[in-house]
Amino acid sequence: MGDVDFNDDMRDRLRALRRRAGLTQAALSERLACSPKRVANVEGGRRRPSLELVASWATACGYRPELVFVLATEPQCSPLQERLRALADEPPTGRAADALVQQLDAWAKLAMPDEGDR
């Protein structure tokens, strides 16, 4: 299996989030306070989204931003992807949500060790 281009992967995931939320590009652009053309350019790969835009996009679609980043940066972990996709569709609440955030933090530390750990 070849490498997944981060920008293509993120573009596809952002488009999927919008569609799952049942939003048109125009409706999403209203929630983001940007032009519909900007949304179209991101989804069409003509513009790279900033981290802030990705987080805002996810929130505007009703998803937790950290799930988008994990989904977009872990293409080699298909079982993990499937579990996170399920969580994105039905996000946990309360203690389950706190436990998920702690687990994601632990995974992030494993994926990106501190300078002293390298």
C-alpha positions in Angstrom: 0.0 0.0 0.0 1.4 3.4 -1.0 1.8 6.5 1.1 -1.3 8.6 1.7 -0.8 12.3 1.0 -1.8 14.2 4.1 -3.5 17.0 2.1 -5.5 14.7 0.0 -6.5 12.7 3.0 -7.5 15.8 5.0 -9.5 17.1 2.0 -11.4 13.9 1.7 -12.1 13.7 5.5 -13.3 17.3 5.6 -15.6 16.7 2.7 -16.9 13.6 4.4 -17.6 15.5 7.6 -19.6 18.1 5.8 -21.6 15.5 4.0 -22.2 13.4 7.2 -23.5 16.6 8.8 -25.9 17.0 5.9 -24.5 20.5 5.1 -24.1 22.1 1.7 -20.9 24.0 1.0 -22.9 27.2 1.3 -24.4 26.2 4.7 -20.9 25.2 6.0 -19.4 28.5 4.8 -22.1 30.4 6.8 -21.1 28.5 10.0 -17.5 29.1 9.3 -18.0 32.8 8.4 -16.2 32.4 5.2 -17.1 32.3 1.5 -18.5 29.2 -0.2 -15.6 29.5 -2.6 -13.2 28.9 0.2 -15.0 25.7 1.2 -15.0 24.6 -2.4 -11.3 25.4 -2.8 -10.4 23.3 0.3 -12.5 20.4 -0.8 -11.2 20.6 -4.3 -7.6 20.6 -3.2 -6.9 24.1 -4.5 -6.3 25.5 -1.0 -4.7 23.9 2.0 -6.7 24.3 5.2 -4.9 25.7 8.2 -5.1 23.8 11.5 -7.5 26.4 12.8 -9.8 25.9 9.8 -9.7 22.1 10.2 -10.7 22.5 13.8 -13.4 25.0 13.1 -14.7 22.9 10.2 -15.0 19.8 12.4 -16.8 21.8 15.1 -19.2 23.4 12.6 -20.1 19.9 11.4 -20.7 18.7 15.0 -17.5 16.7 15.5 -14.6 16.9 17.9 -11.6 18.4 16.2 -9.0 16.0 17.7 -10.8 13.0 16.0 -10.3 14.6 12.6 -6.5 14.9 13.2 -6.1 11.3 14.4 -8.2 10.0 11.5 -6.2 12.0 9.0 -2.8 11.1 10.4 -3.1 7.4 11.1 -3.8 5.8 7.7 -1.8 2.7 8.5 -4.0 1.8 11.5 -7.3 0.6 9.9 -8.8 -1.0 13.1 -8.1 2.3 14.9 -9.6 4.3 12.1 -12.7 2.2 12.1 -13.1 2.7 15.9 -12.5 6.4 15.6 -15.0 6.7 12.7 -17.6 5.0 14.9 -16.8 7.5 17.7 -17.1 10.4 15.3 -20.6 9.3 14.4 -21.7 8.8 18.0 -19.3 10.8 20.2 -19.1 9.7 23.8 -20.1 12.0 26.7 -19.1 12.4 30.3 -16.4 10.0 31.7 -16.3 8.1 28.4 -15.3 11.3 26.6 -12.6 12.1 29.2 -11.2 8.6 28.9 -11.1 8.9 25.1 -9.2 12.2 25.3 -6.7 10.7 27.7 -6.2 7.7 25.3 -5.7 10.0 22.4 -3.1 12.0 24.4 -1.3 8.8 25.1 -1.3 7.7 21.5 -0.1 11.2 20.5 2.8 10.9 22.9 3.7 7.5 21.4 3.5 8.8 17.8 5.5 12.0 18.6 8.0 11.4 21.4 9.7 14.3 23.1 13.1 15.3 21.9 14.7 13.4 24.9 12.9 10.2 23.9 14.3 10.1 20.4 
